[in-house]
Amino acid sequence: MRATRRLLRVAAEIQAESAGGAVRVEGHTDDQGTGAYTDALSLRRAQAVREALQSRLPGVTLQVRGFGERRPQLPDIMDGHPVKRNQARNRRVEIIFDARK
């Protein structure tokens, strides 16, 4: 949990340095569950990060979106078998800063 808080603090510092722009918070999951389930789960993940960032980024609009399993970083299944390490990497939240001024 400490690492998560530290990452959120760093994200807030980066946004403060970029002096404006939009912040997108995008949730992702692995392929375990139905499409509706993974969509809802990824959205809840993104919303949790938004909640944690809001107090650190006053005046910044955080756009939240859940992508479910549609944007994996790595394949969840290889040679017909689930790859736990890849599934873990696909369960994530990405924070995207638009530093346009």
Steps between C-alpha positions, in 0.01 A plus 500: 500500500789737569626459145155584365483820706849594388407446136191717541709775660747488212215509248361811670844663492537429128159654430587807707822546302320467166280798598168395358354270245273204547565190706356168388473208742455173311426167666585160352453134593611156395266267309351329805122548504232616262533814294248681720688396814844607374359830371345577839813390689732711288274802548498450879880483497525826309244666729699395809812665359301812411371516858856481632629764258220755533623645828853523360392675179257776591345666198601222261233299322572130505340307215431138593450204269504123535624286210448157653719245324505678162850653527734239646870574530579131462300194388308343789519156337793347314502153343152445641607562861445803725815694580462633857781756464342646186155507661645691795659757265167550324327588829599865521400865501675745269516872568546704183595867520427740218759770555372733229500861611 
